[in-house]
């Protein structure tokens, strides 16, 4: 017989709303089985978005920083339009092969080469223009890293080692150890939803590449876990995402491949389409609906920017040109899938 004095277990109804006193954000409960928008059988709490880069800037803005030939230049685009990029400002030091992540207000660039390897982290306010300011340092100097983020926390992974660092984007200060990738590698691609970070591909030791996809839970700390495989082993790829789907474009070869995953599930990537031109050492950023791939190398640096609609499948379209031809940039936006 049930004990009449014993409270029944709490049942959370999909659509319920709470205020998270740890993150200081409103959240709603997204329920259902794995594969239907959740990462667990019992569902998950997701940030309730109450603002939009469209309100703040007239559209989600993508920012491209650094690159090779070695430069400190930062360009920006309005992702919902098409056209050439515009000068934004400069990084605190000229460098290439950095990682970049962002909140809805701030873009952060970490690591890179000058050509000496750096531990520098600097930041910009995405909705404005101007030069970057010092943020702090990575746990170790490294380049050829990649980065992803939620609305509050940024992660930097790889760089020829298995280290993952994290920062709180709204603050300044040095990065803290998060955990480890499943293997040491560099030139990976990374993207995220509001809860889960995805790291894919890379060089295990040049020129050997892997097709590994792994994931972490951004709000926690710990080691990455196997997710599945890319359709093609490659390094020098770029990644971007909506809140539900992650895309991986380009790579060594050079490659024109774009493949995709559903971030909340596990499994192998599927074919999405092709870039406008095959290239490697490219960069990517996104709004909630559109993914943009810029720059890269195909027998030389290129200034090409192309775009796709993330929710569909199909080949990329021409977007415009960067202010200069370059590769090994990093990019971020104030409208990507990690913002909820």
C-alpha positions as CSV (number, residue, x, y, z in Angstrom):
1,X,0.0,0.0,0.0
2,X,1.3,3.5,-0.8
3,X,2.1,5.6,2.3
4,X,-0.5,8.4,2.3
5,X,2.0,10.7,4.2
6,X,4.7,10.3,1.5
7,X,4.9,12.9,-1.2
8,X,4.6,11.7,-4.8
9,X,7.7,12.2,-7.0
10,X,7.7,15.5,-8.8
11,X,6.5,15.3,-12.5
12,X,7.8,18.0,-14.8
13,X,5.4,18.8,-17.6
14,X,6.9,19.8,-21.0
15,X,6.5,23.6,-21.4
16,X,6.9,24.2,-17.7
17,X,9.0,27.4,-16.9
18,X,11.4,28.0,-14.0
19,X,14.0,30.5,-12.9
20,X,17.5,28.9,-12.6
21,X,19.2,30.6,-9.7
22,X,22.6,29.3,-10.8
23,X,22.5,30.8,-14.3
24,X,20.1,33.6,-13.4
25,X,18.0,32.7,-16.5
26,X,14.5,31.7,-17.3
27,X,14.3,28.1,-18.6
28,X,11.5,25.9,-20.1
29,X,11.2,22.1,-19.9
30,X,11.6,20.4,-23.2
31,X,10.3,16.8,-22.9
32,X,10.2,13.7,-24.9
33,X,12.5,10.7,-25.9
34,X,16.0,11.0,-27.3
35,X,15.8,12.0,-30.9
36,X,12.9,14.4,-30.4
37,X,14.7,17.5,-29.2
38,X,16.2,16.1,-26.0
39,X,19.4,14.5,-24.8
40,X,17.9,12.3,-22.1
41,X,14.8,10.1,-21.8
42,X,13.4,12.5,-19.1
43,X,13.9,15.7,-21.1
44,X,16.0,18.8,-20.3
45,X,15.7,22.4,-19.2
46,X,16.6,24.9,-21.9
47,X,17.2,28.7,-21.8
48,X,14.2,30.8,-22.6
49,X,15.4,33.4,-25.1
50,X,14.1,36.8,-24.2
51,X,16.3,38.9,-26.5
52,X,17.5,38.7,-30.1
53,X,20.4,40.0,-32.1
54,X,17.8,41.2,-34.6
55,X,16.6,43.6,-32.0
56,X,20.1,44.8,-31.0
57,X,21.8,45.1,-34.4
58,X,19.2,44.7,-37.1
59,X,20.3,41.2,-37.7
60,X,22.7,38.5,-36.4
61,X,26.3,39.6,-37.0
62,X,29.2,37.4,-37.9
63,X,32.8,38.4,-37.0
64,X,35.9,37.0,-38.6
65,X,39.2,37.6,-36.7
66,X,42.9,37.2,-37.6
67,X,44.1,34.9,-40.2
68,X,47.1,34.1,-42.5
69,X,48.9,36.0,-44.0
70,X,49.4,37.0,-40.4
71,X,46.9,39.8,-39.6
72,X,45.1,41.4,-36.7
73,X,42.2,42.5,-38.9
74,X,38.6,41.8,-37.8
75,X,35.8,41.8,-40.5
76,X,32.1,41.6,-40.0
77,X,29.0,40.7,-42.0
78,X,25.2,40.8,-41.3
79,X,24.3,37.1,-41.7
80,X,20.7,37.6,-42.9
81,X,21.9,39.6,-45.9
82,X,24.5,39.0,-48.6
83,X,27.4,41.2,-49.5
84,X,31.1,41.9,-48.8
85,X,32.4,42.0,-45.3
86,X,33.3,45.3,-43.6
87,X,36.2,46.3,-41.4
88,X,35.4,45.9,-37.7
89,X,38.7,46.6,-35.9
90,X,41.8,44.6,-34.8
91,X,42.8,41.9,-32.4
92,X,45.2,42.8,-29.6
93,X,47.9,41.0,-31.6
94,X,48.2,39.8,-35.2
95,X,47.8,36.0,-35.3
96,X,46.2,33.1,-37.1
97,X,44.8,29.6,-36.2
98,X,42.8,31.0,-33.2
99,X,39.5,29.7,-31.8
100,X,36.5,32.0,-31.4
101,X,33.3,31.8,-29.4
102,X,30.6,34.2,-28.4
103,X,27.5,35.2,-26.3
104,X,24.8,37.4,-27.7
105,X,26.9,40.5,-26.9
106,X,30.6,39.5,-26.8
107,X,33.0,37.7,-29.2
108,X,36.1,36.0,-27.7
109,X,39.3,35.0,-29.6
110,X,41.8,32.6,-28.0
111,X,45.2,31.2,-28.8
112,X,46.9,31.2,-32.2
113,X,50.3,31.7,-33.8
114,X,52.3,34.9,-34.5
115,X,54.1,32.6,-35.7
116,X,55.1,31.7,-32.1
117,X,52.3,29.9,-30.2
118,X,50.2,32.2,-28.0
119,X,47.9,31.8,-24.9
120,X,46.2,35.2,-25.5
121,X,42.5,35.6,-25.1
122,X,40.9,38.9,-26.2
123,X,37.3,40.1,-26.8
124,X,35.1,42.5,-28.7
125,X,31.5,43.8,-28.3
126,X,29.9,42.3,-31.4
127,X,27.1,44.9,-31.9
128,X,29.7,47.7,-32.1
129,X,32.9,48.1,-34.0
130,X,36.4,48.7,-32.6
131,X,39.6,47.0,-31.4
132,X,39.7,44.0,-29.2
133,X,40.6,44.2,-25.5
134,X,42.6,41.7,-23.3
135,X,40.4,39.0,-21.7
136,X,43.0,36.7,-20.1
137,X,45.0,33.6,-21.0
138,X,44.4,30.0,-22.0
139,X,45.6,27.3,-19.6
140,X,48.4,26.6,-22.2
141,X,49.7,28.3,-25.3
142,X,48.4,26.6,-28.4
143,X,47.1,27.1,-32.0
144,X,44.9,25.3,-34.5
145,X,42.2,25.1,-31.8
146,X,38.4,25.4,-32.1
147,X,35.7,26.9,-29.9
148,X,32.0,26.7,-29.1
149,X,29.7,28.3,-26.5
150,X,26.4,28.6,-24.8
151,X,25.1,32.0,-23.9
152,X,27.3,32.1,-20.8
153,X,30.3,29.8,-21.2
154,X,32.9,29.4,-24.0
155,X,35.1,26.3,-24.6
156,X,38.4,26.0,-26.4
157,X,39.5,22.5,-27.5
158,X,42.4,20.8,-29.3
159,X,45.5,22.5,-30.6
160,X,47.4,19.2,-31.0
161,X,46.6,18.2,-27.5
162,X,43.5,16.8,-25.8
163,X,42.9,19.8,-23.5
164,X,39.5,21.6,-23.3
165,X,39.5,25.0,-21.4
166,X,36.5,27.1,-20.5
167,X,35.7,30.7,-19.7
168,X,32.7,32.7,-18.5
169,X,32.2,35.0,-21.5
170,X,30.7,37.9,-19.6
171,X,33.7,38.2,-17.3
172,X,37.4,38.5,-17.9
173,X,40.2,36.3,-16.5
174,X,42.2,33.2,-17.4
175,X,40.6,30.0,-18.7
176,X,40.1,27.0,-16.5
177,X,40.5,23.3,-17.3
178,X,37.2,21.7,-18.4
179,X,38.3,18.1,-19.3
180,X,39.8,16.2,-22.2
181,X,39.0,15.3,-25.8
182,X,38.8,11.5,-26.5
183,X,42.2,12.0,-28.3
184,X,44.8,14.6,-28.9
185,X,44.4,16.5,-32.2
186,X,44.3,19.9,-33.9
187,X,42.4,21.7,-36.6
188,X,39.1,20.4,-35.4
189,X,35.7,21.9,-36.0
190,X,33.3,22.9,-33.1
191,X,29.7,24.1,-32.7
192,X,27.0,23.9,-30.1
193,X,23.4,24.0,-28.9
194,X,22.6,25.8,-25.7
195,X,23.4,22.6,-23.7
196,X,25.8,20.5,-25.8
197,X,29.2,21.3,-27.4
198,X,30.3,19.2,-30.5
199,X,33.9,18.7,-31.6
200,X,34.7,16.9,-34.8
201,X,37.5,15.8,-37.1
202,X,41.0,17.1,-37.0
203,X,44.6,15.9,-37.4
204,X,45.7,13.2,-35.0
205,X,49.2,13.8,-36.3
206,X,49.8,15.6,-39.5
207,X,48.9,14.5,-42.2
208,X,46.7,11.8,-40.5
209,X,43.1,12.8,-40.0
210,X,40.2,11.4,-38.1
211,X,36.4,11.3,-38.6
212,X,35.6,11.4,-34.8
213,X,32.7,13.4,-33.5
214,X,32.4,13.8,-29.8
215,X,30.3,15.9,-27.4
216,X,30.4,17.6,-24.0
217,X,27.7,19.2,-21.7
218,X,28.7,22.8,-21.7
219,X,27.3,23.7,-18.2
220,X,29.3,20.9,-16.5
221,X,33.0,19.9,-16.6
222,X,34.4,16.5,-17.7
223,X,35.8,14.6,-20.6
224,X,34.2,14.4,-24.1
225,X,32.1,11.4,-25.1
226,X,31.9,9.7,-28.5
227,X,29.0,11.0,-30.7
228,X,29.5,9.3,-34.0
229,X,31.6,9.9,-37.2
230,X,31.9,12.5,-40.0
231,X,31.1,11.2,-43.5
232,X,34.7,12.0,-44.4
233,X,37.9,12.0,-42.2
234,X,39.4,15.5,-42.4
235,X,41.1,18.3,-40.6
236,X,41.1,22.1,-41.4
237,X,37.3,22.0,-41.4
238,X,34.8,24.6,-40.0
239,X,31.6,24.1,-38.1
240,X,28.5,26.2,-37.3
241,X,25.0,25.4,-35.9
242,X,21.4,26.3,-35.2
243,X,20.0,25.3,-31.9
244,X,19.3,21.8,-33.2
245,X,21.6,21.0,-36.2
246,X,25.4,21.2,-36.5
247,X,27.1,21.6,-39.9
248,X,30.8,20.8,-40.8
249,X,32.2,22.3,-44.0
250,X,35.3,22.0,-46.1
251,X,38.6,20.4,-44.9
252,X,41.9,19.2,-46.2
253,X,42.1,17.8,-49.7
254,X,40.8,20.5,-50.2
255,X,37.2,19.3,-49.7
256,X,33.8,20.9,-50.6
257,X,31.9,18.5,-48.4
258,X,29.2,19.8,-45.9
259,X,27.8,17.2,-43.6
260,X,25.3,17.6,-40.7
261,X,24.2,16.1,-37.4
262,X,21.2,16.6,-35.1
263,X,23.0,17.9,-32.0
264,X,20.6,16.4,-29.3
265,X,21.0,12.8,-30.7
266,X,23.9,10.5,-31.2
267,X,25.0,9.1,-34.6
268,X,27.0,9.6,-37.7
269,X,26.9,12.7,-39.8
270,X,24.9,12.8,-43.1
271,X,25.5,14.6,-46.4
272,X,24.2,18.1,-46.5
273,X,25.6,19.4,-49.8
274,X,28.7,21.2,-51.2
275,X,30.5,24.5,-50.7
276,X,30.7,26.8,-53.7
277,X,34.4,25.9,-54.0
278,X,36.5,23.2,-52.3
279,X,38.8,24.6,-49.6
280,X,40.5,24.0,-46.3
281,X,41.5,26.1,-43.3
282,X,38.2,27.9,-43.5
283,X,36.0,29.5,-40.8
284,X,32.3,29.4,-40.1
285,X,29.6,31.3,-38.1
286,X,25.8,31.3,-38.0
287,X,22.5,32.8,-37.1
288,X,19.7,30.6,-35.9
289,X,18.8,29.9,-39.6
290,X,21.8,30.5,-41.8
291,X,25.4,29.1,-41.8
292,X,28.2,31.1,-43.4
293,X,31.7,29.8,-44.4
294,X,34.5,32.3,-45.1
295,X,38.0,32.3,-46.5
296,X,40.3,29.3,-46.7
297,X,43.0,27.8,-48.9
298,X,42.7,26.3,-52.4
299,X,46.1,26.6,-54.0
300,X,46.3,30.0,-52.3
301,X,44.2,32.2,-49.9
302,X,40.7,33.0,-50.9
303,X,38.2,35.8,-50.0
304,X,35.1,33.7,-50.8
305,X,32.1,33.8,-48.4
306,X,29.2,31.4,-49.0
307,X,26.1,30.4,-47.1
308,X,23.5,27.7,-46.6
309,X,20.1,27.5,-44.9
310,X,20.8,25.2,-41.9
311,X,17.3,23.6,-41.7
312,X,17.4,22.4,-45.3
313,X,19.9,20.4,-47.3
314,X,21.6,21.5,-50.5
315,X,24.6,23.3,-51.9
316,X,26.0,26.6,-50.7
317,X,25.3,29.9,-52.4
318,X,27.7,32.9,-52.9
319,X,27.4,35.5,-50.1
320,X,30.1,38.0,-51.0
321,X,33.8,38.5,-50.3
322,X,36.1,39.1,-47.3
323,X,38.0,42.4,-47.2
324,X,41.1,40.4,-48.0
325,X,42.0,36.9,-49.1
326,X,43.0,34.8,-46.0
327,X,42.8,31.5,-44.3
328,X,43.1,30.2,-40.7
329,X,40.7,32.8,-39.4
330,X,38.3,32.2,-36.5
331,X,34.8,33.5,-36.4
332,X,31.8,33.8,-34.2
333,X,28.4,35.5,-34.1
334,X,25.7,37.0,-31.8
335,X,23.0,34.6,-33.1
336,X,24.4,31.1,-33.2
337,X,22.7,27.9,-32.0
338,X,24.4,27.8,-28.6
339,X,22.4,30.9,-27.6
340,X,19.2,28.9,-27.4
